[in-house]
């Protein structure tokens, strides 16, 4: 399905419709059929500058600081232990995408245990499970979940020089093996697409366990299998005190598509795997909310020719975020972010990035929030930098 409205004019039209119909916005999901059917929606309209250095571009080819995003979620409970959950999303009035669609089964009432199958939430990290706009005090995304590296699942560098030539070119990188058409690279973890597979969740206070087997990987979630491989991921969450949440995550799976892996006979034996580890912490007390998260990822690459790449290629991202409620409905927030890379021939294989973002939010209504932020992003060792002011209106029901 394709929507026919495009550009800033369409975004302002959507804003006008939202503002003119406050009665359609409520703080709780809408329920039907005695609560067996629930609907929830979110609208996020963001106005910011063009990003000529592509710091904020996503794997959907959109600038996160200049977009209109719409989500509609639904849950249907045909039986007490069975629920079907779905989420439709469109950005910038392009085609509708299925963000989530899965069946959840809770076989034992009163116990925190469920099985999910379909396009399921990730069993890795904290931010990926709360990536809806209303859950974030700022507008930009953490680098680990948004910034595009130069690596691609459908193309490979033949030498170290092929890789180094693409430093800082994650928006449109190209390599000699596989698809030679310039295309977006992969983030460490995609916050914009969920993977397809099965997931289990088990909780017993104060611990929660998640495990999943999926078709794609953290960097390249898939609707359909493209390499006959699977990813195994897991997450452990502990809540030892009121307001304190700690989590650790791990994942490993094949990320290279079969079309490019077939070009390199040595790609077997695990030379096409992404391995990732994560750790996160959240603490809230009084008017404060503090979050910190780290993601470490490694991509194995097959050896093609000299000068060979030092495999695996590693990346690490660290983020610290804080929010303070100044008064009812008003808060200030900030985030510091860094993304670094291992070295190839004494040079980081991609350009390291630093990002600082600070801003404020005001609740016009309980479920309508206006945000304003300043963001500064910079690629180390290059002239590329961005200083941007952006505003966002978020409304949900």
Secondary structure, DSSP 8 states (H G I E B T S, - for coil): ------HHHHHHHHHHHHHH-GGG--SS-EEEGGGTEEEEEEEEEEE----TT-TTB-TTS-BTTSEEEEEEEEEEEEETTEEEEEEEEEETT---EEEEEEEEE--STTSEEEEEEEEE--SS-SGGGS-SGGG-SSSS--HHHH---S--SSEE-SSHHHHHTTTT-TTSB--SEE--S-B----SS-SS--EEEEEEEEEETTEEEEEEEESS-SSS--SS-SSS--EEEEEEEEEEETTEEEEEEEEEEE-S-HHHHTT-GGGTTTTTEEEEEEEEEEEEETTEEEEEEEEEEEE-----SSS---SSEEEEEEEEEEEEEEETTEEEEEEEEEEEE-EETTEESS--EEEEEEEEEEEEETTEEEEEEEEEEEETTSS-EEEEEEEEEEEE-
